[in-house]
Amino acid sequence: SYKCIKEMIEYLVITLKIPHNSNIMDIGSGSSRFLMLALALFPFFAHADGVEIVEYRVNMAKIIQNAVCETLLKSKQVFENPFTKLTLYHKNIRFYKPELPEHNYGIVYMFDRVFNTETFPFIAAFLCSSNTAYLISCRTVLE
């Protein structure tokens, strides 16, 4: 739910003191609600990358972004488009190469129950080669 995502982002930013100008990433970003909420609530994030393998979800995320942005602007909850720093990639995470220098992500989020076990070694290699501060996962450490 949005409330749960909002609380999770607030915890990371406020309690764990994620540095301003951090980059964030969502692996398997779907409709990109995690990234949109993070950018709308905390506009100090430098950039957000969403990687999604299903093309339809990427296309829907862009439509949702535009609608949410228009609503936020009309209601004066924001005064500029918070999603200009959001890039969505229609790619398999196995073949994704980040454009950001040194893969510098303060937060990497993944609702990883949807990933098969063959994908995890690629994700682990990506994370090990990055400067990721926090990984948000739906699996236990043993999994």
LUMKOLSE-232764 format. One record per residue: residue number from 0; residue in one letter; x, y, z of N, C-alpha, C in turn. Coordinates in pm, 1 decimal. Layout:
// residues N
node pos = NUM; code = A; n.east = X; n.north = Y; n.up = Z; ca.east = X; ca.north = Y; ca.up = Z; c.east = X; c.north = Y; c.up = Z $
...
//
This chain:
// residues 143
node pos = 0; code = S; n.east = 83.9; n.north = -118.7; n.up = 0.0; ca.east = 0.0; ca.north = 0.0; ca.up = 0.0; c.east = 88.4; c.north = 125.0; c.up = 0.0 $
node pos = 1; code = Y; n.east = 30.2; n.north = 237.2; n.up = -41.7; ca.east = 105.6; ca.north = 362.6; ca.up = -45.5; c.east = 148.3; c.north = 405.5; c.up = 94.4 $
node pos = 2; code = K; n.east = 63.3; n.north = 380.6; n.up = 193.2; ca.east = 97.7; ca.north = 419.0; ca.up = 331.4; c.east = 221.9; c.north = 343.2; c.up = 377.6 $
node pos = 3; code = C; n.east = 227.8; n.north = 215.6; n.up = 347.8; ca.east = 343.1; ca.north = 132.7; ca.up = 386.1; c.east = 469.6; c.north = 181.0; c.up = 315.5 $
node pos = 4; code = I; n.east = 458.3; n.north = 209.0; n.up = 185.1; ca.east = 573.7; ca.north = 257.9; ca.up = 109.4; c.east = 619.1; c.north = 392.2; c.up = 164.8 $
node pos = 5; code = K; n.east = 523.9; n.north = 480.6; n.up = 192.3; ca.east = 555.5; ca.north = 612.8; ca.up = 246.8; c.east = 631.0; c.north = 599.6; c.up = 379.6 $
node pos = 6; code = E; n.east = 582.6; n.north = 514.2; n.up = 468.3; ca.east = 647.7; ca.north = 494.6; ca.up = 598.1; c.east = 788.0; c.north = 436.7; c.up = 582.3 $
node pos = 7; code = M; n.east = 804.4; n.north = 345.2; n.up = 487.3; ca.east = 935.1; ca.north = 285.3; ca.up = 463.1; c.east = 1034.1; c.north = 391.6; c.up = 414.2 $
node pos = 8; code = I; n.east = 991.7; n.north = 474.4; n.up = 320.4; ca.east = 1079.1; ca.north = 579.6; ca.up = 267.0; c.east = 1111.8; c.north = 680.4; c.up = 376.5 $
node pos = 9; code = E; n.east = 1011.6; n.north = 720.3; n.up = 453.5; ca.east = 1036.0; ca.north = 815.4; ca.up = 563.3; c.east = 1135.5; c.north = 759.0; c.up = 662.8 $
node pos = 10; code = Y; n.east = 1123.3; n.north = 630.6; n.up = 695.4; ca.east = 1216.7; ca.north = 567.0; ca.up = 788.4; c.east = 1359.3; c.north = 574.3; c.up = 734.2 $
node pos = 11; code = L; n.east = 1376.8; n.north = 538.5; n.up = 607.2; ca.east = 1510.1; ca.north = 540.9; ca.up = 547.4; c.east = 1568.6; c.north = 681.2; c.up = 546.2 $
node pos = 12; code = V; n.east = 1487.2; n.north = 776.6; n.up = 507.6; ca.east = 1537.3; ca.north = 913.0; ca.up = 491.7; c.east = 1560.7; c.north = 980.7; c.up = 625.7 $
node pos = 13; code = I; n.east = 1465.2; n.north = 967.2; n.up = 717.2; ca.east = 1472.8; ca.north = 1040.5; ca.up = 844.0; c.east = 1556.1; c.north = 965.4; c.up = 947.6 $
node pos = 14; code = T; n.east = 1523.1; n.north = 839.2; n.up = 970.9; ca.east = 1590.3; ca.north = 763.4; ca.up = 1076.2; c.east = 1731.3; c.north = 721.2; c.up = 1035.6 $
node pos = 15; code = L; n.east = 1745.6; n.north = 668.0; n.up = 914.9; ca.east = 1877.0; ca.north = 619.8; ca.up = 871.5; c.east = 1959.6; c.north = 728.4; c.up = 802.8 $
node pos = 16; code = K; n.east = 1898.8; n.north = 844.0; n.up = 787.7; ca.east = 1969.1; ca.north = 962.0; ca.up = 734.9; c.east = 2034.0; c.north = 937.7; c.up = 599.0 $
node pos = 17; code = I; n.east = 1952.4; n.north = 892.4; n.up = 503.9; ca.east = 2001.1; ca.north = 879.7; ca.up = 366.6; c.east = 2046.5; c.north = 1018.5; c.up = 321.8 $
node pos = 18; code = P; n.east = 2166.1; n.north = 1031.6; n.up = 269.7; ca.east = 2216.4; ca.north = 1164.7; ca.up = 232.1; c.east = 2132.9; c.north = 1229.7; c.up = 122.0 $
node pos = 19; code = H; n.east = 2119.9; n.north = 1360.9; n.up = 131.9; ca.east = 2054.4; ca.north = 1434.3; ca.up = 24.3; c.east = 2135.7; c.north = 1413.6; c.up = -102.2 $
node pos = 20; code = N; n.east = 2072.1; n.north = 1421.3; n.up = -213.9; ca.east = 2132.7; ca.north = 1397.2; ca.up = -345.3; c.east = 2169.7; c.north = 1251.1; c.up = -367.6 $
node pos = 21; code = S; n.east = 2113.1; n.north = 1160.2; n.up = -288.7; ca.east = 2131.3; ca.north = 1017.4; ca.up = -314.7; c.east = 2048.8; c.north = 978.8; c.up = -437.3 $
node pos = 22; code = N; n.east = 2092.3; n.north = 873.9; n.up = -502.5; ca.east = 2016.5; ca.north = 814.9; ca.up = -612.1; c.east = 1940.2; c.north = 695.1; c.up = -557.4 $
node pos = 23; code = I; n.east = 1825.8; n.north = 666.2; n.up = -617.2; ca.east = 1747.2; ca.north = 550.0; ca.up = -574.2; c.east = 1713.9; c.north = 464.9; c.up = -695.7 $
node pos = 24; code = M; n.east = 1691.1; n.north = 337.9; n.up = -670.4; ca.east = 1660.9; ca.north = 244.5; ca.up = -778.4; c.east = 1554.2; c.north = 146.4; c.up = -734.2 $
node pos = 25; code = D; n.east = 1469.9; n.north = 106.7; n.up = -828.0; ca.east = 1370.4; ca.north = 2.7; ca.up = -804.5; c.east = 1390.5; c.north = -104.2; c.up = -910.5 $
node pos = 26; code = I; n.east = 1426.9; n.north = -224.0; n.up = -866.9; ca.east = 1444.8; ca.north = -337.4; ca.up = -957.2; c.east = 1311.9; c.north = -410.2; c.up = -966.9 $
node pos = 27; code = G; n.east = 1256.9; n.north = -417.3; n.up = -1086.5; ca.east = 1122.4; ca.north = -470.8; ca.up = -1105.3; c.east = 1021.9; c.north = -363.7; c.up = -1067.8 $
node pos = 28; code = S; n.east = 1037.2; n.north = -246.1; n.up = -1127.7; ca.east = 966.4; ca.north = -125.9; ca.up = -1081.5; c.east = 817.1; c.north = -124.3; c.up = -1111.8 $
node pos = 29; code = G; n.east = 769.0; n.north = -211.3; n.up = -1198.2; ca.east = 625.0; ca.north = -215.6; ca.up = -1224.7; c.east = 570.5; c.north = -80.5; c.up = -1264.7 $
node pos = 30; code = S; n.east = 474.8; n.north = -29.8; n.up = -1188.7; ca.east = 413.6; ca.north = 100.8; ca.up = -1218.5; c.east = 494.7; c.north = 216.3; c.up = -1162.1 $
node pos = 31; code = S; n.east = 606.0; n.north = 190.0; n.up = -1101.7; ca.east = 700.9; ca.north = 286.7; ca.up = -1044.4; c.east = 644.9; c.north = 365.4; c.up = -927.0 $
node pos = 32; code = R; n.east = 549.2; n.north = 307.9; n.up = -855.0; ca.east = 490.3; ca.north = 382.4; ca.up = -743.0; c.east = 590.4; c.north = 409.5; c.up = -631.1 $
node pos = 33; code = F; n.east = 682.8; n.north = 316.1; n.up = -605.1; ca.east = 784.2; ca.north = 341.0; ca.up = -502.5; c.east = 866.8; c.north = 464.8; c.up = -539.0 $
node pos = 34; code = L; n.east = 913.6; n.north = 470.3; n.up = -662.4; ca.east = 997.5; ca.north = 581.9; ca.up = -705.1; c.east = 920.4; c.north = 713.0; c.up = -712.2 $
node pos = 35; code = M; n.east = 797.7; n.north = 707.8; n.up = -763.5; ca.east = 717.3; ca.north = 830.3; ca.up = -771.4; c.east = 690.5; c.north = 886.5; c.up = -633.0 $
node pos = 36; code = L; n.east = 655.7; n.north = 800.6; n.up = -539.7; ca.east = 627.8; ca.north = 846.2; ca.up = -403.3; c.east = 754.4; c.north = 902.5; c.up = -338.6 $
node pos = 37; code = A; n.east = 866.2; n.north = 836.0; n.up = -359.0; ca.east = 992.2; ca.north = 884.3; ca.up = -301.6; c.east = 1026.8; c.north = 1022.9; c.up = -355.2 $
node pos = 38; code = L; n.east = 1012.6; n.north = 1043.6; n.up = -485.1; ca.east = 1046.9; ca.north = 1173.3; ca.up = -544.6; c.east = 946.7; c.north = 1282.0; c.up = -506.8 $
node pos = 39; code = A; n.east = 819.6; n.north = 1246.0; n.up = -494.3; ca.east = 718.8; ca.north = 1345.0; ca.up = -456.0; c.east = 735.6; c.north = 1387.0; c.up = -310.2 $
node pos = 40; code = L; n.east = 767.9; n.north = 1292.5; n.up = -222.5; ca.east = 783.4; ca.north = 1322.6; ca.up = -80.4; c.east = 917.5; c.north = 1388.6; c.up = -48.9 $
node pos = 41; code = F; n.east = 1021.9; n.north = 1343.5; n.up = -117.0; ca.east = 1157.6; ca.north = 1389.8; ca.up = -87.4; c.east = 1225.3; c.north = 1433.4; c.up = -216.6 $
node pos = 42; code = P; n.east = 1199.0; n.north = 1555.0; n.up = -260.2; ca.east = 1252.6; ca.north = 1600.3; ca.up = -389.2; c.east = 1403.6; c.north = 1617.1; c.up = -392.6 $
node pos = 43; code = F; n.east = 1469.9; n.north = 1596.6; n.up = -279.0; ca.east = 1615.5; ca.north = 1612.2; ca.up = -278.1; c.east = 1689.2; c.north = 1492.6; c.up = -336.5 $
node pos = 44; code = F; n.east = 1617.6; n.north = 1381.8; n.up = -367.5; ca.east = 1686.5; ca.north = 1270.8; ca.up = -433.4; c.east = 1741.1; c.north = 1320.1; c.up = -566.8 $
node pos = 45; code = A; n.east = 1863.7; n.north = 1282.6; n.up = -598.3; ca.east = 1928.0; ca.north = 1330.2; ca.up = -720.9; c.east = 1867.3; c.north = 1266.3; c.up = -844.9 $
node pos = 46; code = H; n.east = 1843.6; n.north = 1135.3; n.up = -839.2; ca.east = 1791.9; ca.north = 1064.2; ca.up = -956.3; c.east = 1727.2; c.north = 933.9; c.up = -911.4 $
node pos = 47; code = A; n.east = 1634.8; n.north = 884.8; n.up = -991.9; ca.east = 1568.6; ca.north = 757.4; ca.up = -964.1; c.east = 1566.0; c.north = 674.9; c.up = -1091.8 $
node pos = 48; code = D; n.east = 1606.3; n.north = 548.6; n.up = -1082.0; ca.east = 1602.6; ca.north = 455.4; ca.up = -1194.3; c.east = 1507.4; c.north = 341.6; c.up = -1162.0 $
node pos = 49; code = G; n.east = 1419.8; n.north = 311.2; n.up = -1255.6; ca.east = 1332.6; ca.north = 195.2; ca.up = -1244.7; c.east = 1364.6; c.north = 99.2; c.up = -1357.2 $
node pos = 50; code = V; n.east = 1383.1; n.north = -27.1; n.up = -1324.7; ca.east = 1411.7; ca.north = -129.2; ca.up = -1425.5; c.east = 1297.6; c.north = -229.8; c.up = -1422.0 $
node pos = 51; code = E; n.east = 1230.2; n.north = -245.8; n.up = -1535.8; ca.east = 1113.8; ca.north = -334.0; ca.up = -1544.5; c.east = 1121.8; c.north = -413.4; c.up = -1673.7 $
node pos = 52; code = I; n.east = 1101.0; n.north = -544.9; n.up = -1663.3; ca.east = 1111.9; ca.north = -632.6; ca.up = -1779.4; c.east = 984.8; c.north = -633.0; c.up = -1865.1 $
node pos = 53; code = V; n.east = 869.6; n.north = -602.7; n.up = -1806.0; ca.east = 742.0; ca.north = -608.8; ca.up = -1877.8; c.east = 713.2; c.north = -472.8; c.up = -1941.0 $
node pos = 54; code = E; n.east = 713.5; n.north = -469.5; n.up = -2074.1; ca.east = 697.2; ca.north = -343.2; ca.up = -2147.1; c.east = 565.6; c.north = -273.1; c.up = -2113.5 $
node pos = 55; code = Y; n.east = 457.7; n.north = -348.6; n.up = -2100.5; ca.east = 328.0; ca.north = -289.7; ca.up = -2068.6; c.east = 333.9; c.north = -211.8; c.up = -1936.8 $
node pos = 56; code = R; n.east = 402.9; n.north = -264.9; n.up = -1837.6; ca.east = 413.8; ca.north = -196.5; ca.up = -1708.5; c.east = 493.2; c.north = -65.8; c.up = -1721.1 $
node pos = 57; code = V; n.east = 597.5; n.north = -66.6; n.up = -1800.5; ca.east = 675.6; ca.north = 55.3; ca.up = -1823.0; c.east = 588.5; c.north = 161.1; c.up = -1889.4 $
node pos = 58; code = N; n.east = 513.2; n.north = 121.2; n.up = -1990.9; ca.east = 424.8; ca.north = 215.4; ca.up = -2060.4; c.east = 316.4; c.north = 268.9; c.up = -1967.4 $
node pos = 59; code = M; n.east = 258.7; n.north = 181.0; n.up = -1885.4; ca.east = 156.2; ca.north = 224.9; ca.up = -1789.6; c.east = 216.0; c.north = 317.7; c.up = -1684.6 $
node pos = 60; code = A; n.east = 338.0; n.north = 289.0; n.up = -1641.4; ca.east = 403.7; ca.north = 373.4; ca.up = -1541.4; c.east = 418.9; c.north = 515.7; c.up = -1593.8 $
node pos = 61; code = K; n.east = 450.9; n.north = 530.2; n.up = -1720.5; ca.east = 465.9; ca.north = 663.8; ca.up = -1779.3; c.east = 332.3; c.north = 737.1; c.up = -1784.0 $
node pos = 62; code = I; n.east = 226.2; n.north = 665.5; n.up = -1814.9; ca.east = 91.9; ca.north = 725.9; ca.up = -1816.2; c.east = 52.0; c.north = 767.7; c.up = -1674.4 $
node pos = 63; code = I; n.east = 77.8; n.north = 679.9; n.up = -1578.2; ca.east = 45.8; ca.north = 710.0; ca.up = -1437.8; c.east = 127.2; c.north = 829.6; c.up = -1389.6 $
node pos = 64; code = Q; n.east = 255.5; n.north = 833.9; n.up = -1424.6; ca.east = 341.3; ca.north = 947.7; ca.up = -1387.8; c.east = 280.5; c.north = 1079.2; c.up = -1432.9 $
node pos = 65; code = N; n.east = 240.0; n.north = 1084.5; n.up = -1558.8; ca.east = 182.8; ca.north = 1207.8; ca.up = -1613.0; c.east = 55.8; c.north = 1247.1; c.up = -1539.4 $
node pos = 66; code = A; n.east = -30.8; n.north = 1150.2; n.up = -1510.7; ca.east = -155.7; ca.north = 1178.9; ca.up = -1440.6; c.east = -129.2; c.north = 1225.4; c.up = -1297.6 $
node pos = 67; code = V; n.east = -38.4; n.north = 1158.5; n.up = -1228.4; ca.east = -5.7; ca.north = 1195.6; ca.up = -1090.3; c.east = 58.0; c.north = 1334.8; c.up = -1087.3 $
node pos = 68; code = C; n.east = 148.4; n.north = 1360.6; n.up = -1179.6; ca.east = 214.7; ca.north = 1490.9; ca.up = -1186.0; c.east = 112.0; c.north = 1601.4; c.up = -1207.6 $
node pos = 69; code = E; n.east = 21.3; n.north = 1580.7; n.up = -1301.0; ca.east = -82.7; ca.north = 1680.4; ca.up = -1329.7; c.east = -168.3; c.north = 1706.8; c.up = -1206.6 $
node pos = 70; code = T; n.east = -205.5; n.north = 1601.2; n.up = -1135.4; ca.east = -285.8; ca.north = 1615.8; ca.up = -1013.6; c.east = -210.2; c.north = 1692.0; c.up = -906.0 $
node pos = 71; code = L; n.east = -82.8; n.north = 1657.1; n.up = -885.1; ca.east = -1.4; ca.north = 1724.5; ca.up = -783.7; c.east = 16.5; c.north = 1873.1; c.up = -816.2 $
node pos = 72; code = L; n.east = 38.9; n.north = 1903.5; n.up = -942.0; ca.east = 57.1; ca.north = 2042.2; ca.up = -982.7; c.east = -72.6; c.north = 2122.9; c.up = -968.7 $
node pos = 73; code = K; n.east = -184.0; n.north = 2064.4; n.up = -1013.7; ca.east = -313.2; ca.north = 2134.5; ca.up = -1005.0; c.east = -353.5; c.north = 2161.1; c.up = -861.0 $
node pos = 74; code = S; n.east = -324.1; n.north = 2066.3; n.up = -772.4; ca.east = -361.9; ca.north = 2081.5; ca.up = -631.4; c.east = -257.4; c.north = 2161.0; c.up = -552.9 $
node pos = 75; code = K; n.east = -153.2; n.north = 2205.6; n.up = -622.7; ca.east = -44.3; ca.north = 2284.9; ca.up = -563.2; c.east = 28.9; c.north = 2212.1; c.up = -449.7 $
node pos = 76; code = Q; n.east = 30.2; n.north = 2078.1; n.up = -458.6; ca.east = 108.5; ca.north = 1999.9; ca.up = -363.2; c.east = 256.7; c.north = 2002.8; c.up = -400.3 $
node pos = 77; code = V; n.east = 283.6; n.north = 2027.7; n.up = -528.0; ca.east = 418.6; ca.north = 2051.0; ca.up = -577.8; c.east = 411.6; c.north = 2166.7; c.up = -676.6 $
node pos = 78; code = F; n.east = 525.2; n.north = 2230.0; n.up = -701.6; ca.east = 526.1; ca.north = 2344.1; ca.up = -792.6; c.east = 606.3; c.north = 2317.8; c.up = -919.5 $
node pos = 79; code = E; n.east = 667.1; n.north = 2201.1; n.up = -926.0; ca.east = 735.0; ca.north = 2158.0; ca.up = -1048.0; c.east = 725.2; c.north = 2006.9; c.up = -1056.1 $
node pos = 80; code = N; n.east = 743.8; n.north = 1953.7; n.up = -1174.5; ca.east = 732.0; ca.north = 1810.3; ca.up = -1197.3; c.east = 838.9; c.north = 1735.1; c.up = -1117.9 $
node pos = 81; code = P; n.east = 798.4; n.north = 1655.8; n.up = -1015.9; ca.east = 898.1; ca.north = 1583.0; ca.up = -935.6; c.east = 956.5; c.north = 1461.8; c.up = -1008.4 $
node pos = 82; code = F; n.east = 899.6; n.north = 1428.4; n.up = -1123.9; ca.east = 941.7; ca.north = 1306.3; ca.up = -1192.3; c.east = 1039.5; c.north = 1330.6; c.up = -1306.7 $
node pos = 83; code = T; n.east = 1090.7; n.north = 1452.0; n.up = -1318.4; ca.east = 1190.4; ca.north = 1477.5; ca.up = -1422.5; c.east = 1319.9; c.north = 1401.6; c.up = -1393.2 $
node pos = 84; code = K; n.east = 1337.5; n.north = 1361.5; n.up = -1268.9; ca.east = 1458.9; ca.north = 1287.9; ca.up = -1228.7; c.east = 1437.9; c.north = 1136.7; c.up = -1231.2 $
node pos = 85; code = L; n.east = 1323.7; n.north = 1093.2; n.up = -1285.8; ca.east = 1289.2; ca.north = 950.8; ca.up = -1290.0; c.east = 1309.6; c.north = 896.1; c.up = -1431.1 $
node pos = 86; code = T; n.east = 1389.5; n.north = 789.9; n.up = -1440.9; ca.east = 1411.3; ca.north = 722.2; ca.up = -1568.9; c.east = 1365.3; c.north = 578.6; c.up = -1554.9 $
node pos = 87; code = L; n.east = 1279.3; n.north = 535.9; n.up = -1646.3; ca.east = 1232.5; ca.north = 397.8; ca.up = -1647.7; c.east = 1296.3; c.north = 324.5; c.up = -1764.4 $
node pos = 88; code = Y; n.east = 1346.6; n.north = 206.0; n.up = -1736.0; ca.east = 1411.9; ca.north = 124.2; ca.up = -1837.1; c.east = 1331.6; c.north = -3.1; c.up = -1858.8 $
node pos = 89; code = H; n.east = 1300.0; n.north = -31.8; n.up = -1984.0; ca.east = 1236.9; ca.north = -158.8; ca.up = -2018.2; c.east = 1350.6; c.north = -255.5; c.up = -2048.4 $
node pos = 90; code = K; n.east = 1397.5; n.north = -323.5; n.up = -1943.4; ca.east = 1512.3; ca.north = -413.5; ca.up = -1957.3; c.east = 1499.2; c.north = -528.5; c.up = -1857.7 $
node pos = 91; code = N; n.east = 1567.6; n.north = -634.6; n.up = -1889.7; ca.east = 1587.6; ca.north = -744.0; ca.up = -1796.3; c.east = 1703.3; c.north = -702.3; c.up = -1705.8 $
node pos = 92; code = I; n.east = 1686.7; n.north = -713.3; n.up = -1575.5; ca.east = 1791.0; ca.north = -670.5; ca.up = -1481.5; c.east = 1923.2; c.north = -743.0; c.up = -1507.8 $
node pos = 93; code = R; n.east = 1916.1; n.north = -860.7; n.up = -1569.5; ca.east = 2038.2; ca.north = -934.9; ca.up = -1601.8; c.east = 2127.1; c.north = -858.1; c.up = -1699.7 $
node pos = 94; code = F; n.east = 2066.0; n.north = -772.8; n.up = -1782.0; ca.east = 2141.1; ca.north = -702.5; ca.up = -1885.9; c.east = 2146.0; c.north = -551.6; c.up = -1863.5 $
node pos = 95; code = Y; n.east = 2099.7; n.north = -507.6; n.up = -1749.2; ca.east = 2095.4; ca.north = -364.4; ca.up = -1720.4; c.east = 2234.4; c.north = -313.1; c.up = -1682.5 $
node pos = 96; code = K; n.east = 2274.4; n.north = -205.8; n.up = -1744.1; ca.east = 2400.4; ca.north = -139.2; ca.up = -1710.4; c.east = 2366.7; c.north = 3.4; c.up = -1669.1 $
node pos = 97; code = P; n.east = 2387.7; n.north = 38.1; n.up = -1543.9; ca.east = 2350.2; ca.north = 171.5; ca.up = -1497.6; c.east = 2429.4; c.north = 282.2; c.up = -1566.8 $
node pos = 98; code = E; n.east = 2360.1; n.north = 392.4; n.up = -1589.3; ca.east = 2425.4; ca.north = 508.4; ca.up = -1649.4; c.east = 2491.9; c.north = 595.4; c.up = -1543.5 $
node pos = 99; code = L; n.east = 2453.7; n.north = 575.9; n.up = -1417.8; ca.east = 2510.3; ca.north = 657.1; ca.up = -1310.7; c.east = 2652.9; c.north = 613.4; c.up = -1281.9 $
node pos = 100; code = P; n.east = 2741.9; n.north = 708.1; n.up = -1253.7; ca.east = 2879.2; ca.north = 670.0; ca.up = -1222.7; c.east = 2887.3; c.north = 584.1; c.up = -1097.4 $
node pos = 101; code = E; n.east = 2964.9; n.north = 480.9; n.up = -1106.4; ca.east = 2992.2; ca.north = 391.1; ca.up = -993.1; c.east = 2867.3; c.north = 326.6; c.up = -934.7 $
node pos = 102; code = H; n.east = 2759.2; n.north = 320.9; n.up = -1010.4; ca.east = 2635.1; ca.north = 258.9; ca.up = -960.7; c.east = 2600.9; c.north = 312.8; c.up = -822.1 $
node pos = 103; code = N; n.east = 2606.1; n.north = 438.9; n.up = -803.9; ca.east = 2592.3; ca.north = 500.0; ca.up = -672.9; c.east = 2445.5; c.north = 517.3; c.up = -634.3 $
node pos = 104; code = Y; n.east = 2390.5; n.north = 420.0; n.up = -563.7; ca.east = 2250.8; ca.north = 425.2; ca.up = -520.0; c.east = 2245.1; c.north = 425.1; c.up = -367.9 $
node pos = 105; code = G; n.east = 2177.5; n.north = 522.4; n.up = -310.7; ca.east = 2157.0; ca.north = 524.0; ca.up = -166.5; c.east = 2058.8; c.north = 416.3; c.up = -124.5 $
node pos = 106; code = I; n.east = 1957.4; n.north = 395.2; n.up = -208.4; ca.east = 1853.5; ca.north = 295.7; ca.up = -180.1; c.east = 1829.2; c.north = 213.5; c.up = -306.2 $
node pos = 107; code = V; n.east = 1825.1; n.north = 81.7; n.up = -291.0; ca.east = 1777.4; ca.north = -7.5; ca.up = -396.9; c.east = 1659.4; c.north = -83.9; c.up = -338.1 $
node pos = 108; code = Y; n.east = 1547.3; n.north = -74.8; n.up = -406.6; ca.east = 1424.7; ca.north = -141.6; ca.up = -362.4; c.east = 1390.6; c.north = -250.5; c.up = -462.2 $
node pos = 109; code = M; n.east = 1348.0; n.north = -364.2; n.up = -411.8; ca.east = 1295.3; ca.north = -466.9; ca.up = -501.8; c.east = 1193.5; c.north = -551.9; c.up = -427.8 $
node pos = 110; code = F; n.east = 1077.5; n.north = -562.8; n.up = -488.7; ca.east = 976.6; ca.north = -654.6; ca.up = -438.7; c.east = 1009.9; c.north = -787.4; c.up = -504.9 $
node pos = 111; code = D; n.east = 1105.2; n.north = -856.2; n.up = -444.8; ca.east = 1171.2; ca.north = -966.5; ca.up = -512.9; c.east = 1101.1; c.north = -1100.6; c.up = -506.9 $
node pos = 112; code = R; n.east = 982.5; n.north = -1106.2; n.up = -457.1; ca.east = 908.9; ca.north = -1232.8; ca.up = -460.7; c.east = 876.8; c.north = -1272.8; c.up = -604.4 $
node pos = 113; code = V; n.east = 882.5; n.north = -1179.1; n.up = -695.8; ca.east = 848.7; ca.north = -1208.4; ca.up = -835.3; c.east = 967.9; c.north = -1258.9; c.up = -915.6 $
node pos = 114; code = F; n.east = 1089.0; n.north = -1248.9; n.up = -861.7; ca.east = 1207.2; ca.north = -1291.0; ca.up = -935.8; c.east = 1232.4; c.north = -1440.1; c.up = -918.2 $
node pos = 115; code = N; n.east = 1277.6; n.north = -1504.7; n.up = -1025.7; ca.east = 1312.4; ca.north = -1646.4; ca.up = -1012.1; c.east = 1455.2; c.north = -1658.2; c.up = -959.6 $
node pos = 116; code = T; n.east = 1489.4; n.north = -1775.8; n.up = -912.3; ca.east = 1618.3; ca.north = -1794.3; ca.up = -846.3; c.east = 1736.5; c.north = -1776.5; c.up = -942.1 $
node pos = 117; code = E; n.east = 1715.8; n.north = -1793.0; n.up = -1072.3; ca.east = 1824.2; ca.north = -1773.0; ca.up = -1168.5; c.east = 1863.2; c.north = -1625.0; c.up = -1179.1 $
node pos = 118; code = T; n.east = 1773.7; n.north = -1535.9; n.up = -1141.1; ca.east = 1799.7; ca.north = -1392.3; ca.up = -1152.2; c.east = 1883.4; c.north = -1340.3; c.up = -1035.3 $
node pos = 119; code = F; n.east = 1874.0; n.north = -1404.1; n.up = -920.1; ca.east = 1941.4; ca.north = -1352.3; ca.up = -800.6; c.east = 2093.6; c.north = -1338.7; c.up = -813.3 $
node pos = 120; code = P; n.east = 2164.6; n.north = -1431.7; n.up = -876.9; ca.east = 2309.5; ca.north = -1410.6; ca.up = -890.8; c.east = 2343.8; c.north = -1282.1; c.up = -968.4 $
node pos = 121; code = F; n.east = 2261.8; n.north = -1246.2; n.up = -1066.5; ca.east = 2285.7; ca.north = -1123.4; ca.up = -1143.2; c.east = 2260.1; c.north = -1000.9; c.up = -1056.0 $
node pos = 122; code = I; n.east = 2153.2; n.north = -1008.0; n.up = -976.7; ca.east = 2123.0; ca.north = -896.7; ca.up = -886.3; c.east = 2232.7; c.north = -884.2; c.up = -781.0 $
node pos = 123; code = A; n.east = 2276.2; n.north = -996.5; n.up = -726.7; ca.east = 2383.4; ca.north = -993.6; ca.up = -625.3; c.east = 2511.3; c.north = -934.2; c.up = -683.4 $
node pos = 124; code = A; n.east = 2547.2; n.north = -972.0; n.up = -805.6; ca.east = 2668.0; ca.north = -917.4; ca.up = -869.1; c.east = 2653.9; c.north = -766.9; c.up = -889.4 $
node pos = 125; code = F; n.east = 2536.9; n.north = -723.7; n.up = -931.8; ca.east = 2512.5; ca.north = -580.6; ca.up = -950.8; c.east = 2529.2; c.north = -506.0; c.up = -818.7 $
node pos = 126; code = L; n.east = 2468.3; n.north = -558.3; n.up = -713.9; ca.east = 2474.7; ca.north = -491.5; ca.up = -583.6; c.east = 2616.1; c.north = -491.6; c.up = -527.6 $
node pos = 127; code = C; n.east = 2688.5; n.north = -600.1; n.up = -547.2; ca.east = 2826.8; ca.north = -607.6; ca.up = -496.6; c.east = 2919.5; c.north = -510.2; c.up = -568.6 $
node pos = 128; code = S; n.east = 2886.3; n.north = -474.7; n.up = -691.5; ca.east = 2971.6; ca.north = -382.1; ca.up = -766.9; c.east = 2926.2; c.north = -237.1; c.up = -751.0 $
node pos = 129; code = S; n.east = 2829.2; n.north = -215.3; n.up = -663.6; ca.east = 2774.4; ca.north = -80.4; ca.up = -649.0; c.east = 2809.2; c.north = -21.8; c.up = -512.8 $
node pos = 130; code = N; n.east = 2770.7; n.north = 102.3; n.up = -495.7; ca.east = 2786.6; ca.north = 170.2; ca.up = -367.3; c.east = 2651.6; c.north = 182.3; c.up = -297.9 $
node pos = 131; code = T; n.east = 2571.5; n.north = 79.2; n.up = -303.9; ca.east = 2437.6; ca.north = 81.2; ca.up = -246.0; c.east = 2446.7; c.north = 88.3; c.up = -94.5 $
node pos = 132; code = A; n.east = 2373.8; n.north = 183.9; n.up = -36.8; ca.east = 2373.6; ca.north = 198.5; ca.up = 108.9; c.east = 2272.3; c.north = 105.0; c.up = 173.0 $
node pos = 133; code = Y; n.east = 2150.4; n.north = 98.1; n.up = 115.8; ca.east = 2043.9; ca.north = 16.3; ca.up = 174.3; c.east = 1971.5; c.north = -59.9; c.up = 66.0 $
node pos = 134; code = L; n.east = 1948.2; n.north = -189.2; n.up = 90.6; ca.east = 1867.5; ca.north = -272.6; ca.up = 4.3; c.east = 1738.4; c.north = -304.0; c.up = 77.0 $
node pos = 135; code = I; n.east = 1627.1; n.north = -277.1; n.up = 13.5; ca.east = 1496.6; ca.north = -311.5; ca.up = 70.3; c.east = 1447.5; c.north = -432.8; c.up = -5.3 $
node pos = 136; code = S; n.east = 1426.4; n.north = -541.2; n.up = 65.9; ca.east = 1389.5; ca.north = -666.9; ca.up = 3.6; c.east = 1274.0; c.north = -730.1; c.up = 78.6 $
node pos = 137; code = C; n.east = 1204.5; n.north = -817.9; n.up = 13.5; ca.east = 1093.1; ca.north = -889.6; ca.up = 76.8; c.east = 1132.3; c.north = -1031.4; c.up = 113.9 $
node pos = 138; code = R; n.east = 1259.1; n.north = -1063.0; n.up = 107.6; ca.east = 1309.3; ca.north = -1195.0; ca.up = 142.8; c.east = 1395.9; c.north = -1188.1; c.up = 267.8 $
node pos = 139; code = T; n.east = 1412.6; n.north = -1299.2; n.up = 331.9; ca.east = 1500.0; ca.north = -1303.5; ca.up = 448.8; c.east = 1643.9; c.north = -1313.0; c.up = 402.2 $
node pos = 140; code = V; n.east = 1736.8; n.north = -1290.0; n.up = 489.8; ca.east = 1879.4; ca.north = -1298.4; ca.up = 458.4; c.east = 1915.4; c.north = -1437.9; c.up = 409.5 $
node pos = 141; code = L; n.east = 1857.9; n.north = -1540.5; n.up = 471.5; ca.east = 1889.1; ca.north = -1679.0; ca.up = 432.4; c.east = 1841.2; c.north = -1711.2; c.up = 292.4 $
node pos = 142; code = E; n.east = 1731.5; n.north = -1647.8; n.up = 249.4; ca.east = 1681.8; ca.north = -1674.2; ca.up = 114.4; c.east = 1775.2; c.north = -1610.9; c.up = 13.6 $
//
